[in-house]
Amino acid sequence: MRSKYLAAWLGLSLLVPFQAGATLGVFEHGSGIKSLGEGGISYVAGEETTAIAANPALAAGMGKRFDLGIDLLSPDARSSIVGNSLGPDQTYDSDAHHFYPIPQGGVTVPLSARLTGGVSIYAGGLGPDYTNSPYARFSPGSNGGQQQSASLTLKITGISLVLANAVTPGQSLGLALNIQREVLNAKGLQAFDAFSESPNNVSDVGKHGAFGGSFTTGWTGAITPWMSAGVSYRSKSWSQRIKQYRGLLPDEGLLELPAIYGAAVAFTPLPSVEIALEFQRADYGSRNAFGNGIEQLGQGKLLGSPDGPGFGWTDQNAYKLGLSYQATQSLRLRAGYIYNTLNFTPSETLFNVLAPATVKNHYTVGATWAFLARYELSGYAGLATRHQISGHNSIPPALGGGEANVSNELFMVGLSLGKRFGK
């Protein structure tokens, strides 16, 4: 069922060169264009096949359907170095004048009266690109910070293979196998060679990747005629090592994605109105590449070593509110708001110049227009407003002391086309 179109889209998703600071750590704030417009609500009341990557149980209610779309992110990351003895106070802007594409797509097919199969793609990433490197002053022979570039691009693309079971009317369980590809490319980080177990594998070794896998399980169901709920758990990933960056990532190049889980509830106080609330948590702190902090250097653990330094991220909570309104028979309107806790503390800003996950507040709007009986055109726009994390004891004395400050904001816009086959 339209398998050739989905296969082409999945292949394209592995090739699209995006480098964006996604809104919730390394991932987007929702799953699919409809979800992204409704405050990222992903665990309940899913209306498109891209949502099954977040909660596979949603596939049971979708029938035969496919969706294709694109989400465009425009990040504006900034950083500054102040009070550092190796150079003057200076502000650095990343390349903020581009939209980076993130593909959206999925398909569901009923296999029997109760079972539904599906495939969906998900993606994420991070990494600004500084034409004038904030780290230049730390490099030997930099002459106080001569202009050189620095960037870190992490691209994550995954495929969820889904099976959902409508165990009773209105109650569904789902299970998904997730297969992902992580690609890393770091440039201009020679300043950290002296702090690495493998200084020849820190930076400027090209674009390299690894495969990984995880699983997702979920439930969704009606509680009353006017209330439904959903829960989901995605395991942490098991991953190959990116050996070419064994001098940068801890545990000789191991980059494991965190477990992500949560719950949602949706209310329909009026037939045309839906209000949804969702809680989501990502366990970044328990994965060494994300969770270990710069203080590991003071404990004698070099970059790339077992349990060595990473980005110093903490576990992150996200609280989502979504509203949707059936304005006419063909037009559905959406809006949403997300508040999330920060990924890292003021002491961890130095490395996070390259991973500026600083936003706290997201505002979204969206709409779906149904036409030709079974087609749907959906779009959304969103803004993650600027928030700065100011450093505190963030630059070690060996690098001249002082503080690194980091901020970011993102503008987002997306479009998708969906088609239903039958009911």
C-alpha positions, 0 to 999 in steps of 0.5 A: 500500500503505497510502499514504494513512496514510503520506501523512497521517503525513508531513503531520502531521510537518511540522506537529508543533511540537516543540522538543527538544535531540536527543541527537546534535546536532540528530538522535536517536540512532537511526532508529525505535523499535526502533533507539532502544531498541537503542542507536541501531543503524541501519546493520545488521540493520534491522527496521523501515522507519524505519531505511531513512532511515539506511541505504537498503540495509536496505529490500531485506530488509524486503519489504512493510511499514509502520511508524507511531510517535511518540517523546517527548523531555523535555529539561532544559536549564540554564545559568548566568552567573558572574563577569559585570560586568553582573549577579550570578551566576545560574542559568537553567532552560529549560522542562523539564516537557513531552514534545516529539513526534517522528514516526516512519514508513515504508513499503517495497514490493518492485518486483521480485525484486531492487528494493525501493522505500521512503519514510521520515521523519526529524526533529530539532531543538534549542532550549530556552525560557528564561522568564528569559533568560540574555541579558537582562543584555546588552541595553541598558536591561536594569537588570541583568537584568530578567526577559524570555524567550529561545528558539531553536527549530530544527525539521528534518523530512525525507522519504527516498525510497529504492531498494534493490537485492539485488545478490546473495543476502545483499548489498544496496545502497541509494540515497535522496534526502532532502528536508527542511524547516528552520524557525527561530524566535528570540526575545529575542536583541536583545543580539546586534543590535549584533554583526550585519550586519543587526540587524533580522534577528536575533530576534523576526521570527517562524517562517521556514523553507527547503527543502533536500536531500541524498542517502544511499547504503549497503550491508548484507550477510552476512559469515558465517552469524553476522555481518553488517555495514552502512555508510552515508553521508548527504551534507551538505545543500544548502539555501535561505537563511532570509532572515528570519534573515540577521542571525543565521545566517552567509552571510546565513541559510544553515543546511546540515546536516552529512554523517553517515556510519558503519559497523556490525557485528552478531553472532549468537553464539546464534540468539536473541541479537544483539550490534551495534556501530556507529560514526557521525560527523557533520561539524558543524564543516565547516558554517558555521552549526554550526562557526564559533565566537564568535572570528569576532567578534574577527576582524571578522566580524559575525553574518550575514556571509560565514563569520560566527559560528555555534555553534562545534560540532566534528565529533562521533563516536558509539560505539554498543552494542546487544543484543537477545534473542528471549525468546519467539516473540512477545517480543523485548527490547533494550538499548543504550548510546551514548557520544559526543564533545561538540559544542562546547568550553568557549570556545563556551558563550555561544551554546550556551545556546540549543543545549545539546547537552552529553550524553555517555552514553545508556542505552536499553531496548526491546521488541517484541511480535508479535501477530495473526501480522503486527503488531508493537508496539514501545516503548522508553525512554531516558535521556541523563544530565546533563553540564555544559560549564563555560565558559572565556573564553566571554563577550567583554569587550564583554559584561562577561566571565565565563563561561557554563555549560551542561548538559542531560539528556533522558528519552525514550520512544516507541511504534510499530506495524508490519505485515508483508504476506507474508514 
